[in-house]
């Protein structure tokens, strides 16, 4: 049975790179009817925070990545790691290192001065007896010669020479374990069969394989995915938009859009761009994961999000829109407006936040006029147009589009203006801007009283 895991460290918020790693592991396990495990690697007591753990859990749930087992917490498994470390000492595959931090620093500086690699010189490796009353770390006894070769499921055969590796610490002198050790113990005991992770972990792999062998555990399959880069081809960072995953929720992205986009960051299935979650599970494999860094493109993400806004259920979008209007401190006078507003704006908005900003004018008759729009369309010359429209509008219904069209056509005929020169002053009077949904949609949503109030206010504003 295939079993994958996502094992984030709660020393920061869940970001795009971590979310994609979680997604690839999730999709691969589901494609093979396997199990997906969530493990929180919180052995760094100083930097790990509950706030970050909550962010990780909430972010994964929002995105739609639901784990089958876990979350497991490493800080609750300390005794397991210590037991395994001492097991290696008993087997002669690890040793106590009594070198102090000051001595290690001195050794590093000396090695650099001599032009050598700044690795531990194995001073304590061959000590026969423990030194009483002296604190120690436990180091893994890495083979001095030979090679470690593994077949990466994305990159193919990768080989490391043992002489490039040092005797890494697996248990610090304060009794806390180190990353390369805990990850092996946990993955082995949890039965993880496939480890899909960023290629910044490739150099950890030979060390981990040696520890698997020393502990008598079978090593899993490894697949190292190229990292995500920005458009400038540098590693993704905050300036490219790589904030917390939940920040995308706060910006008005839909989870299915982000899942679709993340899946396509480094993986392809022909020319297909749009995938439902079910399709991703059905089609995802490692054979079609690329070997080059994926490029994060915010414009592409927004395009994809706009597609999902257009094709989603209007009632669902209205619920999310209401949340964003509330965040913008916009008082919703009539909730029945929300569905018509969604229908009128969903072809225009790239995010729900953008939709909320576009919709603000629907909820307050005291609208703000854009400066250029006011200068061009609320003038003494257009005042007569607005007065004529207001006079005619008082005799027709807000949802009678045919009567409104006839009214505008009559004004066009009387004034000799083009239709656009009649409609734009009305639009600015009602919306405060020159771009909006269709004028008849706007009138219908606002209702008779609001339209008349706005027209009067616009007329009064003209000097």
C-alpha positions, -999 to 999 in steps of 0.1 A, spaced: 0 0 0 13 35 -9 17 58 21 29 94 18 33 122 44 36 159 47 59 169 76 60 207 81 79 224 108 58 250 127 85 276 127 66 297 102 34 300 82 24 274 56 35 289 23 30 281 -14 60 257 -17 49 237 14 13 236 2 24 222 -32 45 195 -14 15 186 7 -7 185 -24 17 163 -44 19 138 -16 -19 139 -11 -27 134 -48 -1 106 -52 -15 86 -22 -51 91 -33 -43 81 -69 -30 48 -56 -58 44 -30 -32 48 -3 -29 67 30 -18 103 35 -2 112 69 3 146 85 32 150 109 42 182 127 80 183 131 82 205 162 114 195 179 128 230 175 113 242 209 124 278 206 111 285 171 80 263 170 48 281 178 12 269 182 1 298 160 21 283 131 6 248 137 -29 262 136 -21 281 104 -8 248 88 -38 228 98 -63 255 88 -45 261 55 -45 224 45 -82 220 54 -92 251 35 -73 239 4 -90 206 6 -61 184 17 -75 161 44 -51 137 61 -59 101 69 -36 98 99 -23 124 123 -15 150 130 14 134 149 37 157 169 74 149 172 78 166 206 55 138 219 79 111 206 112 121 221 117 89 240 113 69 207 142 89 192 164 86 222 158 48 223 168 45 186 200 66 192 212 44 220 203 14 200 229 26 174 255 30 201 250 -6 212 254 -17 176 286 2 173 270 25 146 270 57 166 292 71 193 293 97 221 310 129 212 323 150 241 337 179 221 323 213 234 308 239 211 340 260 216 362 231 206 341 224 175 343 260 165 380 260 168 383 228 147 361 244 120 382 276 119 414 256 117 401 235 88 390 266 69 425 281 76 441 250 61 418 251 31 400 219 41 362 212 43 348 224 77 336 191 89 340 173 122 374 156 124 359 125 142 380 131 174 357 109 196 348 83 170 372 56 183 368 62 221 364 28 238 349 38 271 324 65 281 338 96 299 321 99 332 303 131 343 308 148 310 280 159 287 279 144 252 261 144 219 255 113 199 270 112 164 262 87 136 292 67 124 291 75 87 311 50 65 344 67 56 346 51 21 321 38 -4 291 53 -22 254 57 -16 232 54 -47 195 58 -49 170 60 -78 151 92 -75 116 88 -90 119 122 -107 156 127 -113 168 91 -119 200 77 -105 219 98 -79 252 89 -63 270 104 -33 305 95 -21 306 87 17 338 107 21 317 139 13 296 132 44 306 138 81 295 121 113 263 140 119 249 146 153 217 126 158 211 135 195 222 168 209 238 171 244 205 184 257 188 152 247 169 166 217 171 148 184 181 163 150 161 165 118 179 138 97 175 113 125 138 120 136 126 120 100 141 85 94 127 70 127 92 85 121 90 76 84 101 40 91 78 35 121 48 51 102 53 29 72 59 57 47 66 42 13 71 73 -8 87 106 2 79 135 -22 97 167 -12 116 197 -25 150 191 -42 166 212 -15 165 180 5 186 159 -19 217 163 1 199 150 32 189 118 14 223 98 15 226 105 53 190 93 58 195 62 37 226 53 58 205 57 90 177 35 76 203 8 69 219 11 103 186 8 121 176 -22 100 147 -4 83 138 -5 46 144 29 29 113 44 11 112 57 -25 124 92 -29 111 119 -53 126 153 -53 106 180 -69 123 212 -83 116 243 -62 92 271 -73 108 302 -88 94 337 -94 92 352 -129 127 365 -125 139 329 -121 150 333 -85 137 312 -57 102 321 -47 100 347 -19 75 371 -4 82 397 -31 68 372 -56 36 366 -37 48 337 -15 30 347 16 10 324 39 -13 300 21 -43 315 41 -33 349 28 -46 338 -6 -79 330 11 -79 365 26 -72 379 -9 -103 362 -22 -90 332 -40 -111 300 -41 -95 269 -27 -102 248 -59 -85 275 -80 -54 274 -58 -54 236 -57 -56 235 -95 -29 260 -99 -5 244 -74 -9 210 -91 2 225 -124 33 241 -108 57 215 -121 32 188 -132 14 186 -165 -12 164 -182 -10 172 -219 -23 207 -226 -51 205 -200 -52 235 -177 -85 231 -157 -87 201 -133 -113 193 -106 -100 177 -75 -113 143 -87 -95 147 -120 -63 155 -103 -65 124 -81 -73 103 -112 -45 117 -134 -17 127 -110 16 107 -113 53 114 -108 62 106 -144 49 140 -156 66 161 -129 92 182 -146 129 185 -137 131 223 -140 119 248 -115 82 258 -119 75 295 -124 49 312 -101 28 335 -121 2 356 -102 -16 366 -134 -21 329 -143 -34 322 -108 -59 352 -111 -70 339 -145 -77 305 -131 -95 320 -101 -117 341 -124 -126 309 -142 -138 292 -110 -157 323 -99 -176 323 -132 -184 286 -130 -191 283 -93 -226 283 -78 -238 319 -74 -252 311 -39 -218 299 -27 -200 330 -41 -226 352 -25 -219 338 9 -181 344 5 -188 379 -9 -208 387 22 -178 379 43 -156 402 23 -181 430 23 -182 427 61 -144 429 63 -145 461 42 -170 475 68 -197 477 42 -232 475 57 -254 452 38 -289 467 37 -306 440 18 -291 405 15 -314 397 -15 -291 420 -35 -261 396 -32 -271 370 -58 -279 397 -85 -246 414 -76 -227 381 -80 -244 375 -114 -235 410 -126 -198 410 -114 -186 374 -117 -175 379 -153 -154 409 -142 -138 400 -109 -106 380 -107 -110 375 -69 -138 378 -44 -120 406 -27 -120 425 -60 -157 417 -64 -164 431 -30 -146 463 -38 -165 465 -71 -198 460 -53 -193 486 -26 -213 513 -45 -244 491 -44 -247 495 -6 -243 532 0 -262 560 -18 -235 585 -6 -211 572 -32 -177 587 -40 -173 600 -75 -140 593 -92 -124 626 -100 -120 622 -137 -155 607 -141 -170 636 -123 -151 662 -143 -162 646 -176 -197 634 -170 -212 655 -142 -212 689 -159 -237 717 -166 -241 702 -201 -251 668 -187 -274 681 -160 -303 683 -184 -298 647 -194 -299 636 -157 -330 658 -149 -348 643 -180 -339 608 -170 -350 614 -133 -383 629 -144 -390 600 -167 -378 574 -142 -403 584 -116 -430 570 -138 -415 536 -145 -404 505 -125 -367 497 -116 -370 463 -132 -387 475 -164 -357 474 -187 -378 481 -219 -392 513 -204 -358 524 -193 -344 518 -228 -372 537 -243 -366 566 -219 -329 567 -229 -337 565 -266 -361 595 -261 -334 616 -245 -310 606 -273 -335 618 -299 -343 650 -280 -307 660 -273 -291 647 -305 -264 630 -283 -250 595 -288 -264 568 -265 -231 565 -247 -232 602 -239 -265 598 -223 -257 565 -204 -223 575 -190 -236 605 -169 -263 582 -155 -237 555 -148 -214 579 -129 -244 593 -110 -254 558 -98 -219 541 -95 -194 570 -91 -173 555 -119 -172 551 -157 -170 512 -156 -197 491 -141 -220 462 -149 -247 470 -175 -267 501 -165 -300 483 -165 -286 456 -142 -274 483 -119 -307 500 -118 -325 468 -111 -302 459 -82 -303 494 -66 -340 497 -67 -362 527 -75 -357 547 -43 -319 544 -44 -317 553 -81 -338 584 -76 -317 595 -45 -285 591 -64 -297 610 -94 -309 639 -72 -275 639 -54 -256 639 -87 -277 668 -100 -272 688 -68 -234 682 -71 -232 700 -105 -224 737 -100 
